[in-house]
Amino acid sequence: MKHAQFYSQLEKNKVHCYLCPRNCHIGEGQTGFCFIRKNIEGHLYNLAYGKPYAVHIDPIEKKPLFHFLPGTQILSIGTAGCNLGCKFCQNWDISKAKYDQQRAAEFSPELAVGAAVKNGCKSIAFTYNDPTIWAEYAMDIARIGREKGLKNVMVTAGYITPEVIPDVYENIDAANVDLKSFSEEFYRKITLSHLKPVLETLKILKKMDIWIELTNLIIPTQNDSSQEITDMSHWILDNLGDSVPLHFTAFHPDFKMMHLQRTPLPTLRQAYDIAKEAGIKYVYTGNVYDDGSNTYCPDCGKLLVKRNWHDVTENKIINNTCPDCGHHLNFTT
């Protein structure tokens, strides 16, 4: 537990947390929507600081990040809670959990960085649940990690207020942002949040020159229309450019959406084709075995990176260029 940043004190011992667009007004002894930012005697505390629920070493492709340090290992850290209310959440056992100190592990920022270095990881990911809500913990790890030569990655829904982004992302090198839909109605009804703040976050991260990859979990009958995918693709092109990697991933029934079917492969392929035809150079399919997880040269079509699920089995890129045609590629190695 640590005294939190990004809040102001109100009358009657209440506090206003302005870390995310919910702008929770939290009474004495209560937590915000996220469950882990708690008002104790008129001060806000981060209950999850130094006490994650999950710590694993993953391939960086699992985040998914396909163009940032490909083929390397990443130390992944997550806590409890979330500032969204996604009815399809596939990590709901921790994202919907109220913070329990007994379930959490002791893992200070120094220990986290030490574990990454000891295990040969090139980077640290703040992931599993949304790291925005435990920003102070992620910020301290990222600062120490950068001092040790590590890269830092946010895996996030991007639901954060613009005024705190410069502080929270000061030592962040890359982000995979989960663009859950391109529909305000979907965001409001299915995630209990709003689309506009996420789009604003993406534009700010772009201006900050933080590496961005996008993930869109396609849910049958909910956000899989051709028009929505087309609109989203054009917004990406207009605001983020044609070289931002875009991952369309398959939904499986979970949490409060057990009644829906898994995403059919043809639905993913249709989204892939729409984004490609719109002009996005690097489009992928995920959570399925499919050649849509491979990277091809946008110019000559050569297979450059072959992947098997989250494993890189071939990487033919030379000095960030295609070995056949010399086309400059959008990778960080």
N, C-alpha and C positions, 0 to 999 in steps of 0.2 A: 504494500500500500504506500502511495506517495501523494503528497500534496499536488493537486492538478494545476495545470495552466488553463488558459482559455475560458475563464469564467469571471463573473462579477457578482458582488454581494448585493442582495436586495433587502427590503424591509422584512421584519419578522423572521429573521434567520434563514430566509430563502436565498438561493443562488440561481444565477442565469448562466447556463452552459451554452457558449456560442461556438463550440467546436464543430458542430454539424448543423445543417439547416433546420433541424427540429427545434433548436433554440429552447431546450427544456428549462422550465422554471421548477426547481427542485426544492421541496420542503425538507426541513430538518429530519434526518434519519432515513430519507428516501433516496432512491437511485433514479437516474434518468431512464429513458426508454431502453437504453443499451444495457442496463443492469449493472454496469461496472463503474460508473461515475457516481459517487455517493456524497451526499451532504452530511457532514459530521460537524455539528456545532457551528453551522454557518460557514463552513469551508468545504470546498469540493476536493474529493480524493479519488485517485485512480486505484481501485482495489486490485487490479491485475498486474500492477507494476512488479516485475521480477518474479511473477508466479504464473507461468504459462500452463495451459491445459495440454498442449501438444508440442512436441519437439521431434523432428525427423530430419534425416538427410535424404534429399530427393534429387533426381535429375532436374535440371532447370527447365527442361521441356514440359515438366508436369505443371508448371505455374499457370498457364503455359506461356513460356517465352522461347520462341524458336530462333530469334535473330540476335539475342543478347547472350554472349558467352556460351554458344552452343556446345553441347556435349560435356558440360561441366556439372559438378555437384553443388548443391545449394543447401545451406542449413535453414530449415523452415520452422517458424515459431508461430503459434497461435494461442489465444486465450479463450475466455468465454464471452458471450454476449454479442450483440450486433445493433446497429442503429437503423437497420431496415427490418421489415417484417415479411420477407418473401415466403409465400405459401408453398413454394417449390423447393425450399432450401435443402441442399444435399449435404450440409454439415449441421443440420438442425440440432443434433445432440449437444453441440457446444454453443452454437450461435443463439439458441433459445434458452440456454442454461443460466440460472442466476448464479452469481459467483460463489463458489464453495472453496474456501481456503484448503480444506482437507484433500480435495481432488487435485489441486494445483501442485506443481513442482517448484522447488526453489531454484531459480535460474537468473542470477543477476546479469546486467548487461555485460560485465566483465567475463562472467562464465560463458555467456552466449558467444561472444567473440572468440574466446579461447577455444571453445569447442569447434567452431568453424575452422579456425587455423589448424588445430590438431588433426582434424579429419580431412584436410586438404581441400576444403570448400573454397571457391573463389568469391562467394557472395553469401548474403543472408537475406532470406525472404520473410516478410511480415505477412502472414497468410492464414488460411483455414477459416478464421472469422475475420471481420473487417478490422484492419489495424488502425483505422481512423480513431476508433473509440479508446484505444490504449496508446494514443499518440506519444505520450511522455516516455513510455518504455521503449517504443520503437525509435524515437529520436535519440535517446541515449545510446542504444545499441548501435545505431547508424553512425553516430559521431565517433564512437570508439572504434567501430569496424573500419571506418574510412582511415583513421590514424594507423591501422594495421594493414592497410592496402586492400581491404575487402570492398566489394561493391554491395550496394543495398537496394532491395527490391520491395516495392509495395504491391500487393495483390489486393485490389480494393474495388468497391462499387463506386468510388469517387464521390460519395455523398459527404461533402465537407464544405465549410464556408470559405469563400475566397480570401477573406482577410487572414486566415490562419495558415493557408497553404505555404507561403514562403518560409515560415518557421518549421512546420511539420516536415516539409520536403527539402529542407536545407541540405541534408546529406544523402538524399535519395538519388540513385542513378537511373533507375528504371521502374516502370509501373505497368502492370497488366490491369487494365480497367475493365470491369464487367459492365458493358453496355447492355443492360438486360432487355431492352426493347427500344423502339423508336416511337413509342406511343405514351402520351401522358396518362391516358386512361389505364393502360397496363400498369404503369408505375404506381398510380394512385390506388388501384383496386388490388393488385397482386403483390406489390412490394411495400405498400403503405408509405410511399415516398413520392418524389416528383422527379421528372426527367430534366427539367431546365438546369438545376444545380450540377448535375452530372456533366452535361454538355459544357457548362461554364468551367468546370474543373479541367476537362480535357483541353480546352483552349488555353487555360493558364499553364498547364504542364507543358504544352507545346511551346509556349513562349519562354518557359524556363529551361528549355532544351533538355528535358528529361525524356529518356527513351520510353516510348509508348507502344504497347501492343494491346489490342482490343479482343475481348471475348464476348460472344453473343450466344447464350444458351437458347437453342430453339425448342420451344414447347409447342407441340401440336395443338392447333386451334386457338392458341393464345397470342403468339407473336411471329407466326410463320408465313404470313401473307407475302406474296410477291411484291406488292406495293410498299409494304413496310420495309422490306429488305432493300428495295430500290431507293426509297427515301433516305434510309440510313446510310447507304453506300455513297450517295451524292453529298450528304452532309459531311461525311468523313473526307471525301475528296476536297470539298470546298474549305474545310477548316483544319484538317490535319495533313493533307497531302496524299499522294497516290502510293507512298511507300510504307505506310503504317501497316504492319501485319494484322490481319483480321482473322480470328478463329471462330468458326461456327461449330458449336459443340452439341452433342446429343443429350437430351434430357432423359432421365429415367424416373419412374414414379416414386415420389418420396413426400414425406411430411404431410401436408394438407392437399396434395394433388396426386393421391394414389389412384384416382379414377381415370387418369389420362394414360394413353399408350406411350411407349418409348418413341423417340423421334425416328421415323423411318430414314434409312440411308438416302433414298431419292429426295427427301425434303432437304437434307443437308447439301446434297449435290446441286439442287436447284438454287439454294442460297449462294453456294460457291460460284456457280455460273453467273448469277445476277451481279455479284460484286465484281467478278472478273470483267464482265462485259461493260460495267460502269467505268472501269479503268483502274481499279485497285490492283496493284502488282502482286501482292503477296497475300493470298487467301488460303485458309486451311480448314479442314474438317477434323473434329476431335471427338474423343470418347467412342470411336468406332475404328475398326481395322479397314483402312481405305488409303489409296494412294494420294488422297487429298491432304495427307500429313507431310508430303514431300515438298521440297522447295525446287522450283524450276526457274531457269533464267527468264526474266520478263522479256528479253530481247530475242534470244534464239531458241528458247524452250528446252535447253539441255537440263537433265536431271542433275542438280547440284548437291542437295542434301537428301539422303534417303533415311527415313525414320520408321521404326517398328514400335508403334505405340509411343512410349516416351524415350526410346533409345535411338540414338544416332548411329546408324550402321555404315553410312558412307558420307564423307564430306569432301567434295571436290573443289571447293572454293579456294582460290589462291589470291592472297593480298586483297581480299574483298572484291574480287572480280571474277567473272565467268572465265574459265580456262579456254573455252572455245571461241567466244566472240569478244572478250575483253570488256563486256558491259559492267559498269560499276554497280555494286550491290549494296543493299541497306542492311549491313550487319555490324555488330560490335563484338570483336573477338579479344 
